[in-house]
């Protein structure tokens, strides 16, 4: 394959990357939608059923308020039975997806044996997301995803508010259902929660493995690849599909167009890129490809 053919291939591979992430997120969303139904059924049958009512109205009683105190224990049981295995599978999917990074380097001409050797070692990624011996590591990224603290607290407050208001069983059930399953075009609680993390999770594991490939293959040039849409941030629009040397990224953290300036110290440009829900990704390329794309920049950094 000629240099020109490889350069043309870059655009196709970029589109494939975006499409793959969308497919993976849609699959995950479908599974989470199913767990939302389990959450509502479990909450009604295993927790709400133990509240006391008088004439179908919740009692504002010591017994019911004491029941609220046990909510965390019930929620922990729900996590262990319904959610933990799903989050573990999500973690495994992240690791499996990272292998797609190797396909990129194979496609642009790097030796299969070299790529295979890099792919075999996933200890860095496993530690980063929190998987060891097929289990979620306590306190890890995946463990925090499985805890869904904000959802747990919202549900507890809904029940508490309905007890204070002496709501009927029908009203309590409707309030819980609307929050958990969603209503009128609004996604359910778990969908909204995981939507914050799923897209960035797939992008992050790709870039972590991608950076490992670049270091092993001694690649210092990359394209800031991806499509721009109406909501593309200025930070990304200014860099979209342009060639960079890795050393140039050290100044990106000071770009005023980079969102979330309060957390600058944790920013890693080659992994975080334009930050939350960034559609762009890093395409490392060989020196020969960089030279053909922009000889001026290549000569500046070679």
C-alpha positions in Angstrom: 0.0 0.0 0.0 1.4 3.4 -1.0 1.6 6.4 1.4 -1.2 8.1 -0.6 -3.4 5.0 -0.1 -2.7 4.9 3.6 -3.6 8.6 4.0 -6.9 8.0 2.2 -7.6 5.1 4.5 -7.3 7.3 7.6 -10.6 9.0 6.9 -12.4 5.6 6.5 -10.9 4.3 9.7 -12.0 7.4 11.6 -15.6 7.0 10.5 -15.4 3.3 11.5 -14.2 4.2 15.0 -17.1 6.6 15.6 -19.6 4.1 14.3 -18.2 1.3 16.5 -18.5 3.4 19.6 -22.1 4.4 18.8 -23.0 0.7 18.3 -21.4 -0.3 21.6 -23.2 2.5 23.5 -26.6 1.5 21.9 -26.1 -2.1 23.0 -25.2 -1.0 26.5 -28.2 1.3 26.7 -30.5 -1.6 25.7 -29.2 -3.6 28.6 -29.5 -0.7 31.0 -33.1 -0.2 29.9 -33.8 -3.8 31.0 -32.2 -3.2 34.4 -34.4 -0.2 34.9 -37.4 -2.5 34.8 -35.8 -4.8 37.3 -35.0 -1.8 39.5 -38.7 -0.7 39.6 -40.1 -4.2 40.2 -37.5 -5.0 42.9 -38.2 -1.6 44.6 -41.9 -2.2 44.7 -41.9 -5.8 45.7 -39.0 -5.9 48.1 -39.0 -2.4 49.7 -42.3 -0.5 49.1 -44.3 -3.6 50.0 -42.9 -3.4 53.5 -44.1 0.1 54.1 -47.4 0.5 56.1 -50.5 2.1 54.7 -53.9 3.1 56.2 -56.8 3.3 53.8 -54.2 3.0 50.9 -52.3 6.1 52.2 -48.8 6.0 53.5 -48.5 6.3 57.2 -46.3 9.1 58.5 -45.0 6.7 61.1 -41.9 5.7 63.0 -42.0 2.3 61.3 -41.9 3.8 57.8 -39.2 6.3 58.7 -37.2 3.5 60.2 -37.7 1.6 57.0 -36.0 4.4 55.1 -33.0 3.9 57.2 -32.7 0.4 55.7 -32.8 1.7 52.1 -29.1 1.5 51.6 -29.0 -2.2 52.5 -31.8 -2.9 50.0 -30.0 -1.0 47.3 -26.8 -2.9 48.0 -28.7 -6.1 47.4 -30.1 -4.8 44.2 -26.6 -3.9 43.0 -25.2 -7.3 43.8 -28.0 -9.2 42.1 -28.8 -7.1 39.1 -26.2 -4.5 38.4 -22.7 -5.7 39.3 -22.5 -8.4 36.7 -23.7 -5.9 34.0 -21.0 -3.4 35.0 -18.4 -6.2 35.0 -19.5 -7.1 31.5 -19.3 -3.4 30.5 -15.7 -3.4 31.7 -14.9 -6.5 29.7 -16.5 -4.9 26.6 -14.2 -1.9 27.2 -11.2 -4.2 27.2 -12.4 -6.0 24.1 -13.0 -2.8 22.3 -9.4 -1.7 23.0 -8.3 -4.4 20.7 -9.8 -2.5 17.8 -7.0 -0.1 18.2 -4.6 -2.8 17.0 -6.7 -3.2 13.9 -6.0 0.4 13.0 -2.2 -0.2 13.2 -2.5 -3.3 11.2 -4.5 -1.5 8.5 -1.9 1.2 8.0 0.9 -1.4 7.6 2.5 -2.2 10.9 3.6 -5.9 11.4 1.0 -8.3 12.7 3.4 -9.9 15.2 4.4 -6.5 16.7 0.8 -5.5 17.1 -0.2 -8.8 18.6 2.5 -8.5 21.2 1.2 -5.1 22.3 -2.4 -6.3 22.3 -1.7 -9.2 24.6 -0.7 -7.0 27.5 -3.8 -5.3 29.1 -2.6 -5.0 32.7 -2.6 -1.2 32.4 -6.1 -1.0 31.2 -7.4 -3.6 33.7 -5.9 -1.6 36.5 -7.2 1.7 35.1 -10.9 0.6 34.9 -10.8 -1.9 37.9 -10.9 -5.6 36.9 -8.8 -8.3 38.5 -9.4 -12.0 38.4 -12.8 -11.5 36.6 -14.0 -9.3 39.5 -14.6 -5.6 40.0 -11.9 -4.0 42.3 -13.3 -2.2 45.3 -13.0 1.6 44.9 -12.2 1.4 41.2 -13.8 3.2 38.3 -16.2 0.3 37.6 -17.0 0.0 41.3 -18.0 3.6 41.4 -20.2 3.1 38.2 -22.0 0.2 39.9 -22.7 2.2 43.1 -24.8 4.9 41.2 -24.9 7.0 44.4 -27.0 9.8 42.9 -29.7 7.5 41.7 -29.8 5.7 45.1 -30.2 9.0 46.9 -32.8 10.3 44.5 -34.9 7.2 45.1 -34.6 7.4 48.8 -35.7 11.0 48.8 -38.7 10.2 46.6 -39.9 7.6 49.1 -39.2 9.9 52.0 -41.1 12.8 50.4 -44.1 10.6 49.7 -44.2 9.4 53.3 -44.1 13.0 54.5 -46.9 13.9 52.1 -48.9 10.8 53.1 -49.2 9.8 49.4 -51.3 6.9 48.1 -49.7 3.8 46.8 -50.7 4.7 43.3 -49.0 8.1 43.5 -45.8 6.7 45.1 -45.7 4.0 42.4 -46.2 6.6 39.6 -43.5 8.9 41.0 -41.0 6.0 41.3 -41.9 4.7 37.8 -41.5 8.2 36.2 -38.1 8.6 37.7 -36.8 5.1 37.0 -38.3 4.4 33.6 -38.6 8.0 32.4 -41.7 9.7 30.8 -42.7 11.9 27.9 -39.5 11.5 26.0 -37.2 11.7 29.0 -34.9 8.7 29.5 -35.0 6.7 32.7 -32.7 7.3 35.7 -30.1 4.6 34.9 -30.0 5.7 31.2 -29.4 9.3 32.2 -26.7 8.3 34.7 -24.7 6.0 32.4 -25.1 8.3 29.4 -22.7 10.6 31.3 -20.0 7.9 31.3 -20.4 5.4 28.5 -19.3 7.5 25.6 -16.2 8.8 27.4 -15.4 5.3 28.8 -15.1 3.8 25.3 -13.1 6.8 24.0 -10.8 6.8 27.1 -9.9 3.1 26.9 -9.2 3.5 23.2 -6.8 6.3 23.8 -5.0 4.6 26.7 -4.3 1.6 24.5 -3.6 4.0 21.6 -1.0 5.8 23.5 0.6 2.5 24.5 0.9 1.6 20.8 2.4 5.0 19.9 5.0 4.7 22.6 6.0 1.1 21.6 6.0 2.0 17.9 7.8 5.3 18.5 5.1 7.4 16.8 5.2 11.1 17.5 2.9 12.6 14.9 -0.9 12.2 14.9 -4.1 13.5 13.3 -6.8 14.9 15.6 -9.4 12.9 13.7 -13.2 13.0 13.7 -16.2 14.8 12.4 -17.5 18.2 13.4 -21.2 18.9 14.1 -23.2 21.9 15.1 -22.3 21.3 18.8 -18.6 20.8 18.3 -16.7 22.9 20.7 -14.3 25.5 19.4 -11.3 23.7 21.0 -12.0 20.7 18.8 -13.1 22.6 15.7 -9.8 24.4 15.6 -7.9 21.1 15.7 -10.2 18.8 13.7 -8.3 16.6 11.2 -5.1 18.6 11.5 -1.6 17.2 12.0 0.2 17.6 15.3 3.4 16.5 17.0 2.8 15.1 20.5 5.0 17.8 22.0 2.5 20.4 20.9 -0.2 19.0 23.2 1.6 20.2 26.3 0.1 23.7 25.8 -3.4 22.5 25.1 -4.3 22.6 28.8 -3.9 26.4 28.7 -6.3 26.9 25.8 -9.2 29.0 27.1 -11.6 27.1 24.9 -10.9 23.8 26.8 -13.8 23.2 29.1 -13.6 22.6 32.8 -10.7 24.8 33.6 -11.0 24.0 37.3 -9.6 20.5 36.8 -6.6 21.5 34.6 -4.1 19.5 36.7 -5.8 16.2 35.8 -6.0 16.9 32.0 -4.2 14.5 29.7 -4.5 15.9 26.2 -3.7 12.6 24.4 -6.4 10.8 26.3 -9.0 13.4 27.3 -8.8 15.4 24.0 -11.7 17.9 24.1 -13.0 16.4 27.3 -16.5 15.2 28.0 -18.3 13.5 25.1 -15.5 14.6 22.7 -16.2 13.0 19.2 -12.6 13.3 18.1 -9.8 10.7 18.6 -6.1 10.5 18.1 -4.7 8.8 14.9 -1.0 8.3 15.3 0.8 8.0 12.0 4.3 7.2 10.7 6.9 9.8 9.9 6.5 9.1 6.2 2.8 9.8 6.4 3.4 13.0 8.5 6.0 14.2 6.0 3.6 13.7 3.1 0.7 15.5 4.9 2.7 18.5 6.1 6.3 18.7 5.2 6.8 22.0 7.0 5.6 20.7 10.3 7.5 17.4 9.8 10.7 19.3 9.3 10.1 21.4 12.4 9.8 18.5 14.7 11.7 15.7 13.1 
